Amino acid sequence: MSIGVGIIGTGTVGSGVIELLTTRSGAISQAAGTPVRLARICAREASEVERYALEGIPVTTSALDLIDDPEVSVVVELAGGYDLPKTWVMRALGLGKPVVTANKAMLAKHGGELFPEAFRHGAEIRFEAAVGGAIPIIRSLREAFIASDARSLACIINGTSNYILSRMAEAGLDFAQALSEAQAAGYAEADPTFDVEGIDAAHKVAILASLCGGKRVDFRKMHVEGITKITAADVAGAQEMGCVIRLLGLVEVHEDGVDARVHPCLVPLRHPLAGVGGAFNAVFIDGSTTGPALLYGKGAGRLPTASAVVADIVDAVRRIHDRSAPVDLSWMGGDDAVLRPLNLAEGRYYLRFEVADRPGVLGRVATILGEHGVSVASMVQREGKGSAAMVIDTHVALERSIQAALQGIRALEGILAVVLLRHYDRGFEG
């Protein structure tokens, strides 16, 4: 007896999944242990599914009709968005049907409701493709690192931002130039806000942090910074220090809460994450028994992401066929994890100040840092026309000390701009 799969969404990933299910049906059915077939396809417009109808595949423009179809045993949601997909997923779970999705935004916002609903009805949600595309990070955290207590990780999880930062370093471009190039190459949307402001990365990091800590992390409470303020001068300054700038998602589980955040970091060239360039993604995990490990691959793209979706479909079909119990993630509906305040973090900092070219300003900056217990490791001063730039690399300091010092520095007359970047070199000895 075959098991039917219903696909909602025929965009980039959805069309890739349909292609794999049709061209590799034999291998997929063999892996699942039972025949797997495309039972129905849904898109918003009839024109989007017309070609599939001509191939003899049942189609619809109603997601609810697809979900209610008794021929559909596994529902695959690839339409994207926050709220409407949640309605579809709740309907499928209420019918006891497993759901496969790549929708990190929906899971980050509504996972607290969706996962307990799945458990109540003996169903499950599989979401490998929601984070990292072809990188099997969800499966790794849930299975491979169980014995290693992987409670800390750092990740490059947004290909658009990574491509922009890579091009800024490689070609000496400023942010606007690199963004324009990324848009021309198809790596950035016409409106790139979700990517360059760190929102997309925050959705994914919240999911990873939840799996690491065992409690749901609300992405809306995380500290999130994007890359729009990074300049060519900062990229060049990082290179002088033997570093590259990367937008990192960071997770650490402590006894008093979870430290989960997204922001640019200076990464030393000796660290594996420094070599992750272009639109690639990577997750660096420091396990208690495994030590450091790097998972690397394409974080987006039609077939890489579709491959992750198909792997989840195979697992869902296998559970139906074997009548085995689904993975219980109902704890995602419990109390949210306590997020550690950013001001408790500590590390090294890169500070760049643009100041009016007048006597005493740069000296006063250094004095204020010292008054707040921030020790300077190195300092470079560059003169310009009517202004000067000071780049400071600190020793390890508390975030709250840095922020207190910057508050005083910003109040000084003659301060034109302040840029703060944090170093990341934890979990690896090179």
C-alpha positions as CSV (number, residue, x, y, z in Angstrom):
1,M,0.0,0.0,0.0
2,S,1.4,3.4,-1.0
3,I,1.5,6.5,1.2
4,G,0.4,9.8,-0.3
5,V,2.2,13.1,0.1
6,G,0.5,16.4,-0.4
7,I,2.6,19.5,-1.2
8,I,1.4,23.0,-0.4
9,G,3.5,25.6,-2.3
10,T,5.2,25.2,-5.7
11,G,7.8,27.9,-5.5
12,T,11.6,27.4,-5.5
13,V,11.7,24.7,-2.8
14,G,8.2,23.2,-3.5
15,S,9.0,22.6,-7.2
16,G,12.3,21.0,-6.1
17,V,10.6,18.6,-3.8
18,I,8.1,17.7,-6.5
19,E,11.0,17.0,-8.9
20,L,12.8,14.8,-6.5
21,L,9.6,12.8,-5.6
22,T,8.9,12.1,-9.2
23,T,12.5,11.5,-10.6
24,R,13.7,9.6,-7.6
25,S,10.6,7.8,-6.5
26,G,12.2,4.4,-6.5
27,A,15.0,5.3,-4.2
28,I,12.7,7.3,-1.9
29,S,10.2,4.5,-1.6
30,Q,13.0,2.0,-0.9
31,A,14.4,4.2,1.8
32,A,10.9,4.7,3.3
33,G,10.2,1.0,3.3
34,T,7.0,1.4,1.4
35,P,5.8,3.1,-1.9
36,V,5.6,6.9,-1.7
37,R,3.6,8.9,-4.2
38,L,2.6,12.5,-4.9
39,A,-1.1,12.5,-3.9
40,R,-1.9,16.2,-4.4
41,I,-0.3,19.5,-5.1
42,C,-1.6,22.9,-4.0
43,A,-0.7,26.5,-5.1
44,R,-2.4,29.8,-4.8
45,E,-3.2,30.2,-8.5
46,A,-4.5,27.5,-10.8
47,S,-1.8,28.5,-13.4
48,E,0.9,27.4,-11.0
49,V,-0.3,23.8,-10.9
50,E,-1.6,23.5,-14.4
51,R,1.5,21.7,-15.7
52,Y,1.3,19.1,-12.8
53,A,-2.4,18.5,-13.7
54,L,-1.4,17.8,-17.2
55,E,1.0,15.1,-15.8
56,G,-2.0,13.5,-14.1
57,I,-1.2,14.6,-10.5
58,P,-4.3,15.8,-8.6
59,V,-4.1,19.6,-7.9
60,T,-6.0,22.2,-6.0
61,T,-5.9,25.9,-5.0
62,S,-7.2,25.1,-1.5
63,A,-4.7,24.1,1.1
64,L,-7.6,22.9,3.4
65,D,-8.9,20.6,0.6
66,L,-5.4,19.1,0.2
67,I,-5.1,18.6,4.0
68,D,-8.6,17.0,4.3
69,D,-8.0,14.7,1.3
70,P,-7.9,11.1,2.6
71,E,-5.3,10.2,0.0
72,V,-2.9,12.6,1.6
73,S,-1.1,11.0,4.6
74,V,1.8,13.4,4.9
75,V,1.3,17.2,4.5
76,V,4.3,19.3,3.3
77,E,4.0,23.0,3.9
78,L,6.3,25.1,1.8
79,A,4.3,28.2,1.2
80,G,6.0,30.4,3.9
81,G,4.6,33.1,6.1
82,Y,3.6,33.3,9.7
83,D,-0.1,32.9,10.4
84,L,-2.0,31.3,7.5
85,P,0.4,28.3,7.3
86,K,-0.1,27.9,11.1
87,T,-3.8,27.4,10.4
88,W,-3.0,24.7,7.8
89,V,-0.6,23.0,10.1
90,M,-3.0,23.0,13.0
91,R,-5.6,21.4,10.7
92,A,-3.3,18.7,9.6
93,L,-2.1,17.9,13.1
94,G,-5.7,17.8,14.3
95,L,-6.3,15.0,11.8
96,G,-3.2,13.1,13.1
97,K,-1.2,13.8,9.9
98,P,2.5,14.4,10.2
99,V,3.7,17.8,8.8
100,V,7.0,18.5,7.0
101,T,7.9,22.2,6.7
102,A,10.8,24.5,5.8
103,N,9.0,27.5,7.4
104,K,11.4,28.7,10.1
105,A,9.3,32.0,10.6
106,M,6.2,30.0,11.5
107,L,8.0,27.7,13.8
108,A,9.8,30.5,15.6
109,K,6.6,32.4,16.2
110,H,4.0,29.6,16.7
111,G,6.1,26.6,17.7
112,G,4.9,26.9,21.3
113,E,1.4,26.0,20.0
114,L,2.1,23.7,17.1
115,F,4.4,21.1,18.8
116,P,2.1,20.4,21.7
117,E,-0.8,20.1,19.2
118,A,1.2,17.5,17.3
119,F,1.8,15.5,20.5
120,R,-1.9,15.6,21.4
121,H,-2.9,14.0,18.2
122,G,-0.1,11.5,17.8
123,A,1.4,13.4,14.9
124,E,4.7,15.2,14.5
125,I,6.4,18.2,12.8
126,R,9.6,17.6,10.9
127,F,11.6,20.7,10.0
128,E,15.1,19.9,8.9
129,A,14.9,22.3,6.0
130,A,13.9,25.2,8.2
131,V,17.5,25.8,9.4
132,G,20.6,25.5,7.2
133,G,19.1,24.1,4.0
134,A,21.1,20.9,3.2
135,I,23.0,20.9,6.5
136,P,21.5,18.2,8.8
137,I,21.7,20.3,11.9
138,I,18.3,19.6,13.3
139,R,18.8,15.8,13.0
140,S,22.3,16.2,14.5
141,L,21.1,18.1,17.6
142,R,18.2,15.7,18.1
143,E,20.1,12.5,17.5
144,A,23.9,12.6,16.8
145,F,24.8,14.9,19.7
146,I,22.5,13.4,22.4
147,A,25.5,11.9,24.3
148,S,27.6,15.0,23.8
149,D,25.5,17.6,25.6
150,A,25.8,20.1,22.7
151,R,24.8,23.1,24.7
152,S,26.8,25.7,22.8
153,L,27.1,26.6,19.1
154,A,28.0,29.3,16.7
155,C,26.6,29.5,13.2
156,I,26.6,31.3,9.9
157,I,23.0,30.7,9.0
158,N,22.1,33.4,6.5
159,G,23.6,33.1,3.0
160,T,22.7,36.6,1.9
161,S,24.6,38.3,4.7
162,N,27.5,36.0,4.4
163,Y,27.7,36.6,0.6
164,I,27.7,40.4,1.2
165,L,30.4,40.3,3.9
166,S,32.5,37.9,1.8
167,R,32.4,40.3,-1.2
168,M,33.2,43.3,1.0
169,A,36.4,41.5,2.1
170,E,37.3,40.1,-1.3
171,A,36.7,43.1,-3.5
172,G,37.0,46.0,-1.0
173,L,33.3,46.9,-1.6
174,D,31.2,49.0,0.8
175,F,27.9,47.6,2.0
176,A,25.7,49.2,-0.6
177,Q,27.9,47.9,-3.5
178,A,28.0,44.4,-2.1
179,L,24.3,44.4,-1.5
180,S,23.6,45.5,-5.1
181,E,25.9,42.8,-6.4
182,A,24.1,40.2,-4.2
183,Q,20.7,41.3,-5.6
184,A,22.0,41.1,-9.2
185,A,23.3,37.6,-8.5
186,G,20.0,36.5,-7.0
187,Y,21.4,36.0,-3.5
188,A,19.4,39.0,-2.0
189,E,15.8,39.9,-2.4
190,A,14.6,43.3,-3.7
191,D,13.8,44.1,-0.1
192,P,16.6,42.4,1.8
193,T,15.6,43.6,5.3
194,F,14.9,40.2,6.8
195,D,18.4,39.0,5.8
196,V,20.6,42.0,6.4
197,E,19.0,43.0,9.6
198,G,19.5,39.5,11.1
199,I,15.8,38.6,11.4
200,D,16.0,35.5,9.3
201,A,19.0,34.3,11.3
202,A,17.2,35.0,14.5
203,H,14.3,32.8,13.5
204,K,16.8,29.9,12.9
205,V,18.9,30.6,16.0
206,A,15.8,30.5,18.2
207,I,15.0,27.0,16.9
208,L,18.5,25.8,17.5
209,A,18.7,27.4,20.9
210,S,15.4,25.7,21.8
211,L,16.8,22.3,20.9
212,C,20.1,22.9,22.8
213,G,18.4,24.1,26.0
214,G,15.3,22.0,26.0
215,K,13.0,25.0,26.4
216,R,11.4,27.2,23.7
217,V,13.4,30.4,22.9
218,D,11.4,33.3,21.7
219,F,13.2,35.1,18.9
220,R,11.4,38.3,19.7
221,K,13.3,38.5,23.0
222,M,16.8,37.8,21.5
223,H,19.4,40.4,20.9
224,V,19.6,40.9,17.1
225,E,21.9,43.1,15.0
226,G,22.3,43.0,11.3
227,I,25.2,44.0,9.0
228,T,24.0,47.3,7.6
229,K,26.4,49.4,9.7
230,I,29.5,47.4,8.7
231,T,31.8,49.6,6.5
232,A,34.7,48.9,4.2
233,A,36.9,50.4,6.9
234,D,35.7,47.8,9.5
235,V,36.3,45.0,7.0
236,A,39.8,46.3,6.4
237,G,40.4,46.8,10.1
238,A,39.4,43.2,10.8
239,Q,41.8,42.0,8.1
240,E,44.7,43.9,9.7
241,M,43.9,42.0,12.9
242,G,43.9,38.7,11.1
243,C,40.2,38.3,11.2
244,V,37.1,38.3,9.0
245,I,33.7,39.7,9.9
246,R,30.8,37.2,9.9
247,L,27.2,37.5,11.0
248,L,27.0,34.9,13.7
249,G,24.2,33.2,15.6
250,L,25.4,32.3,19.1
251,V,23.9,29.9,21.6
252,E,25.2,29.0,25.1
253,V,23.1,27.3,27.7
254,H,23.9,28.3,31.3
255,E,22.5,27.4,34.6
256,D,20.7,30.7,34.9
257,G,19.4,30.8,31.3
258,V,20.1,30.7,27.6
259,D,22.4,33.2,25.9
260,A,21.0,33.3,22.3
261,R,21.8,36.2,20.0
262,V,22.6,37.3,16.5
263,H,25.2,39.9,15.6
264,P,28.4,40.5,13.5
265,C,31.6,39.2,15.0
266,L,35.3,39.3,14.2
267,V,36.4,35.7,13.6
268,P,40.1,34.9,13.6
269,L,41.4,33.4,10.4
270,R,42.5,30.2,12.2
271,H,38.9,29.4,13.2
272,P,36.9,27.1,10.9
273,L,34.0,29.6,10.6
274,A,36.4,32.2,9.0
275,G,36.6,30.0,5.9
276,V,32.9,29.8,5.4
277,G,32.4,32.3,2.5
278,G,29.9,33.2,-0.1
279,A,26.4,32.0,0.3
280,F,27.4,28.9,2.3
281,N,26.2,28.2,5.8
282,A,27.9,26.4,8.7
283,V,27.2,25.4,12.3
284,F,30.1,25.0,14.7
285,I,29.2,22.8,17.7
286,D,31.4,22.4,20.8
287,G,30.2,19.1,22.3
288,S,31.2,17.9,25.8
289,T,32.4,14.5,24.6
290,T,32.9,15.1,20.8
291,G,34.8,18.4,21.1
292,P,34.5,20.9,18.3
293,A,32.6,19.9,15.1
294,L,31.7,21.8,12.0
295,L,28.7,21.1,9.8
296,Y,29.0,22.9,6.5
297,G,27.0,23.2,3.3
298,K,24.6,25.1,1.1
299,G,22.1,26.9,3.3
300,A,19.6,27.6,0.6
301,G,18.8,26.8,-3.0
302,R,16.2,24.7,-4.8
303,L,17.5,21.2,-4.7
304,P,19.7,21.4,-1.5
305,T,16.7,22.5,0.5
306,A,14.4,20.2,-1.3
307,S,16.7,17.3,-0.4
308,A,16.3,18.1,3.3
309,V,12.5,18.2,2.9
310,V,12.5,14.8,1.2
311,A,14.6,13.3,4.0
312,D,11.9,14.4,6.4
313,I,9.2,13.0,4.2
314,V,11.0,9.7,4.2
315,D,11.2,9.7,8.0
316,A,7.5,10.6,8.4
317,V,6.5,7.9,5.9
318,R,8.7,5.4,7.7
319,R,6.9,6.1,11.0
320,I,3.5,5.7,9.5
321,H,4.5,2.4,7.9
322,D,6.2,1.1,11.1
323,R,3.5,2.6,13.3
324,S,6.2,3.9,15.6
325,A,5.8,6.8,18.0
326,P,6.7,10.3,16.8
327,V,9.3,12.4,18.4
328,D,7.8,14.3,21.3
329,L,8.6,18.1,21.2
330,S,5.6,19.1,23.3
331,W,8.0,20.8,25.7
332,M,8.1,23.6,23.2
333,G,4.7,24.6,24.5
334,G,5.9,24.9,28.1
335,D,7.5,27.8,29.8
336,D,9.8,29.9,27.6
337,A,13.5,29.7,28.3
338,V,15.0,32.5,30.4
339,L,17.2,34.5,28.1
340,R,20.4,35.8,29.7
341,P,20.7,39.6,29.4
342,L,23.4,40.7,26.9
343,N,25.1,42.8,29.5
344,L,26.3,39.6,31.3
345,A,28.3,38.5,28.3
346,E,32.0,39.0,28.2
347,G,34.6,38.9,25.5
348,R,36.9,41.1,23.4
349,Y,35.7,44.0,21.5
350,Y,36.5,46.0,18.4
351,L,35.7,49.7,18.7
352,R,35.9,52.3,15.9
353,F,35.4,56.0,16.6
354,E,35.1,58.7,14.0
355,V,35.9,62.0,15.7
356,A,36.2,65.6,14.8
357,D,39.9,66.6,14.3
358,R,40.3,68.6,17.5
359,P,42.7,68.4,20.4
360,G,41.9,66.1,23.3
361,V,39.0,64.1,21.9
362,L,40.9,60.8,21.3
363,G,42.6,61.0,24.7
364,R,39.3,61.5,26.4
365,V,37.9,58.4,24.7
366,A,40.7,56.3,26.1
367,T,40.2,57.8,29.5
368,I,36.5,56.9,29.6
369,L,37.2,53.3,28.6
370,G,39.7,53.1,31.5
371,E,37.3,54.6,33.9
372,H,34.9,51.7,33.2
373,G,37.5,49.0,33.5
374,V,37.9,48.4,29.8
375,S,41.6,47.6,29.1
376,V,42.9,48.5,25.6
377,A,44.9,45.7,23.9
378,S,45.8,47.8,20.8
379,M,45.0,51.1,19.3
380,V,45.4,52.6,15.8
381,Q,44.8,56.2,15.0
382,R,44.3,57.5,11.4
383,E,44.0,61.2,10.4
384,G,41.6,62.3,7.7
385,K,40.4,65.6,6.3
386,G,38.7,67.3,9.2
387,S,38.3,64.1,11.2
388,A,40.2,61.3,12.7
389,A,39.5,57.6,13.2
390,M,40.5,55.5,16.2
391,V,40.3,51.7,16.1
392,I,40.6,50.0,19.5
393,D,40.9,46.3,20.3
394,T,40.2,45.5,23.9
395,H,41.1,42.8,26.3
396,V,38.3,40.7,27.7
397,A,35.6,42.9,29.2
398,L,32.0,42.8,30.3
399,E,29.4,43.9,27.9
400,R,27.9,46.2,30.5
401,S,31.2,47.9,31.0
402,I,31.6,48.4,27.3
403,Q,28.1,49.8,27.0
404,A,28.5,52.1,30.0
405,A,31.8,53.5,28.5
406,L,30.2,54.0,25.0
407,Q,27.3,55.9,26.6
408,G,29.8,58.4,28.0
409,I,31.8,58.5,24.8
410,R,28.8,59.2,22.6
411,A,28.1,62.2,24.9
412,L,31.5,63.8,24.1
413,E,31.5,66.8,21.8
414,G,33.2,65.9,18.5
415,I,32.2,62.2,18.3
416,L,30.8,61.6,14.8
417,A,30.3,57.8,14.8
418,V,30.8,54.8,17.0
419,V,31.0,51.2,15.8
420,L,31.1,48.2,18.1
421,L,31.9,44.6,17.0
422,R,32.5,41.6,19.2
423,H,35.2,39.0,18.7
424,Y,34.4,35.3,18.5
425,D,37.1,32.6,18.9
426,R,35.5,30.3,21.5
427,G,35.5,26.5,21.3
428,F,38.6,26.2,19.1
429,E,42.3,26.3,19.7
430,G,44.2,26.9,16.5
